[in-house]
Amino acid sequence: MAGKFEAFVDHDSFFRFRLLAPDGTVMAVSGPYEDKHALAAGIAAVRECAGTGLVTDLCPAGSVARQAPAVDPASAAATVKDDCDELRVPAGGHTFILAREPRRQGSRPRWSAAAAR
């Protein structure tokens, strides 16, 4: 089963979509869109670019050693902040580039109807 897109309206009355994995895990959340037409164009752009996107590795070579921060257990409960409601989108608008036109769905046949007879 493939993942799916889920369109919704956020608390600021903007249209957004989230990309869900087959198990229901949220993979990505879009930036805000003014109307459904722009939302549909954003989904189309993600569909087109997601399978063909290049991967740029910005990680250092080898493994990264992580050290646990020194935290006092008594004060840790007081400093925990629930930021699940915050939306992590870049300032300035859309997360995705909108497509200028629909992608062509394949190539034309290399033979003509007369040659096929």
ABEGO torsion letter per residue (X at the ends): XBBBBBBBBBAAGBBBBBBBBAAGBBABBBBBBABAAAAAAAAAAAAAAAAABBBBBABBBEBBBBBBBBBBAAAAAAABBBAAABBBBBBGEBABBBBABBBBBEBBBABBAAAAX
